[in-house]
Amino acid sequence: MGLRLGDEAPNFTAQSTEGELMFHNWLGDSWGILFSHPADYTPVCTTELGTVAKYKPEFDKRNVKIAALSVDGVESHNGWIKDINETQNTTVNFPIIADEDKKVADLYDMIHPNALSNLTVRSVFIIAPDKTIKLMITYPASTGRNFDELLRVIDSLQLTAYHKVATPANWKNGDECVVVPGVKTEDIPEIFPKGFKEVKPYLRLTPQPNL
Ligand code: BEZ
């Protein structure tokens, strides 16, 4: 059976552009993003990794470590990094895992042979500090990812991990939140002193509690 939300993210040791990476040790107490791409020296992947390098301060602010992966080797990754830095006007500042034997790809089910044979598709895993998987998204090779969306999801995951709220459609940091169904309406004023609106008995909105 494949991985599911709430499962422990499989641990592994692999070579990367920043040396040997023991995944759980490397994550430490941070949140983590592990994302795969099909291959080095490909155009969409080049833009994705350049974008992640530019967004690194935003991931750092949120205590998120990020690692890329493909089934190419370290030497290939290192050569490609020079191209990424040159063409995307950035400095790659996160590890790219070399998974030539597809060990990690198999653990995380990143190869979808009916879509793309023998190469990793664009998988994304967000991992909480307790090492459980909080989000999985899979994109095809033809579609580059939206890293603003990943930051938005991290904001939601980190908020909802500590407050009894969920985030509605298209929510972004600062917007109103939904009070989770488990909270009784009569208990809301004590838990959410900033106030609330009862649109329906099952739809209660409150200002974002951690601001
Ligand atoms: C790319 O990154 O551009 C790409 C990789 C594999 C297939 C199609 C596009």
Residues whose N, C-alpha, C, O or C-beta is under 5 A from the ligand:
A	BS01	BEZ	P38 T42 P43 V44 C45 A141 S142
